[in-house]
């Protein structure tokens, strides 16, 4: 799954990676948490004047997906991840899969390895071995309130962890290859089932996991020191499977559990 991530690239890096984006400024963020605004890359609207405009555009969305049919988001569980294995079957995601597929840029993400009772969770920063940007496959939905205001919301798709990350956690975000960005974002000609093959674990050798300080547990912490290597704590017990959320007693439509290890500081946009 993905409960925290980082985006520290500057505007030039983002423009080079995505082929040009209309961005004025972007502050580095080392500890992005659920319900905070996150950068999303999406297909540009068609029919706009100008032959040289970029095919994609960027905007801010709330990390926490809200289906359009929900009347009050405060009564709906926080949906930050959507399981790729079941997302096609869920009514909550049907319209977004067909019309609003997005990319969520990152320089890496955090995951917590949990072992037996009494052992603390070990946070890891997971990043590309060669550095640079990655992009999570995401879904976006615009939620409209009764007073007419609108909020764009998003979730990150997840898949089974590859062999390199499985010792840390059973799930990982779907990370797309740059050559597959256009297919994922092309909601006009690419039906959801036509891009299902993209929702697979990334190759084992692409990412590396760095043990880091548990300061990342607090969403109020945001600095490059969060990504410095920390003491690695070996396991003394067999790792447990990722817990299945039953916290609210309500149905969670196709999403992974919001991270239980770090203390969440949620900043509601509602």
N, C-alpha and C positions, 0 to 999 in steps of 0.2 A: 504494500500500500504506500501511500505518500501522505504524511501528515505535516511535514515542514520541508521547505526547499529554499534555495538561494538564487538570486539573479543579480550578479555584480558586473555584468558586461556594460560597456559604455555604448553610446549611440552609434558610433562607427562600427563596432563589432556586430551589433544587432543588424544594422543596415547591410553589412557585408554578408552576414549569414542568411538573411531572409530576402536579399535582393532588393533592398530599399524599403524603408518604413518611414512614415511621416510622424516623427517624434521630435518634440522640442527639448525635452529634458527627461532624465531618468536617474534617480539616485540609486546607488548600490544598496542592495538589501540582502543581508546575510542570514535572516531567520524569518521567512515569510510564514505566517500562521493562518489557519482557517478563519474565515469571515473578513480577512483583510482584502483590500483591492490588489489584484494581480494583473500583470500584463498578458493580454491575449492577442494572438495573430489570427486574422480571419480573412476570408475572401473579400475583396473590395466590391462594392455595389456595381452592377452592370449599368451601362447606359450613361456613364458620366463622360463629360467632354474631356478631350485631351488624349492623344494617342500614346503619350509617354508615361502615363500614370502607372504606378506599380500595381501588380495584380492582387496584392494583399495590403491590408491595412492593420493598424494596431489600435487597441483600446483597453481601458481598464474595466475589469469585471469583479464582482464579489466572489471570492472563493467559498462556495457553498451553494450548491445547485437547488433551485426552487422551481418545480414544474409550474407551468402557466395556470393550471386549474386550481392551485392552492389558494384559498381565500386569505389565510393569515400565516405567514412564514414562521411566526413564533410558535405555532402549533405543529410545525413539521420538523422532523429530525434533521440535524445538520448532515448534509450529504456532500462530502468533499471528494469521495472516490466512487467510481462506478465499476463494477466487476465486468470485464469484457466478455466473460463466458456467458453471462445472463442478460447483458444490457439490451440485446435485440428483442428480448421477450417482455421487457418492462414498459408499460404504458407511460411511465414518468419520463422516459428518455426517447420515446418514439419520434416525436417531432424534432428534437434536437439532433438526433442521429441523421435524420433526413435533410434538415435544412441549416443546422448551425453547428457544424464541426469546427473546432478551433485548435490552435497550437498554443501551449503555454511554455514560453521560453524559460530556461533555467541554466545555471552553471553547475548544479548538483542538487542533491536532496539528502535529507537526514533519515536514518532509520535506527530503531532501538532493538538491540538483541536482548531478549529476556531468557533467563534460565530458570533454575528451580526456585523453590520457596526460600525467601531470605536473601536472594542474590539480587543486586541492583541491576537495572537495565543499563547496558552499555550503548551510548549513542555512537553512531558512525556517520561521517560525511561521505557520501557516495558521489563520485565525480568521474568525468571522462579521463582515462589514463593520459591522453594527449592534451588535456585541457580544452578550453573553448566551450561552446554552447551546446545544449541539447534541447529537445522540444518534446514535451509530453503531449499525447493525444488527449484532447479535451472536448467536452460538450458544453454548449452555452444555451441558456434560456433567459428570455426577458420576462420578468415578473412585473405585472401591472397591479398597482394597489387600487382600491375603490375610489381614491381621490384623484386618480389619473396619473400619478407619478410612476416612473418605471425604474427598475434596477436590473442590470444585466448580471446574471449569475453563472457559475461554471463549476464543473467537476472534472477531476482527472481520472482517466480510465486506467485500470490496473489489470495485471495478469499474474500468472504464477511466476515466482522468482526463478531466474536462471541458476545454473549450478554454482556460480561464483557468489551469488547473494543469498542463496537458500540457507546457509548456516546462520545468517543474521535474521531473516524474516521470510515467511512463506510467500509473500506477495511483493510485487514491485510495480512502479508505474509503467505504462506503455510508453516507450521512447521510440519515436519515429526516426528513420534515416532521412537525411536531407533530400535524397532523391524521391522520397515518398510524400513529402510535404504537399505537393500540388494535388496528388490523388486524394489525400485526406481532406483537403480544403475544398475540393471541387464538388460541391453539393448539387450542382446543376446537372452534371452528366454521370456522376458516380453514385449509384444507389448504395444504401448502407451495406448490403450483403457483398457488394463489389469491393469494399475496402476491409472486409472482415479479416482477410489474410494479414493485414498490417498489425493486428492486435496480438502480437506475439512477443515473448521475452527477447530482449536484446542479446546479442552474442556475448558469451562469457567474458571474452578478453577486452571488451570495450571499456568497462567501468572498473574502478578501484574503490575500495572501502577503507577509509582512514578513521581510526578511533579518535574521538574528540571529547572535550570536556562536557560534563552534564550541565554547564551553564546554558547550553542551547535549550534546555528544558523550559526556560522562561522566555516567553515571547517578547518580553521587554528588552531582552538582550539582542543587540544588533551591531556586530562589528566583526572585522576580519579575524580577531582572536578566536572566534567560535570554530574556525576551520583549522586551527593549529593542531597538529598531532598531540594526543594525550596518551597517558599510560594505558596499555591494553590489559584488560582484566580477563584472564582465561576462564573458561567455563569449568565449573566443578560438578555440574549436573547436566543431564541431557536436556537440550533446549525444548521448551514446550511449543506446541502449535500456536499460531496466532489466535487470540481469543475471538469468539464470535459475539458481537454486541447484542445484549439483551437489556441494556441499561434503562431504556425508556418504556419498554413493554410494547412499543409501537412498531409497526412494520417499517423496515428500512428498505426502500425499493432498489435493490441491486447494488448497494454500495458497501465498501469495506468499513470497518469500524474507525471512527475518529481516534487518533492516537491516544492510548491510555497512559503512556509513560510520561511524556512531558506535561507539565501543568499548563492548560490552555488559557490564554488570555484572548477572549473573543471580542472583536470590535464590530458590533452589529451595525449594519447599514440601514436597518429598519427602525 
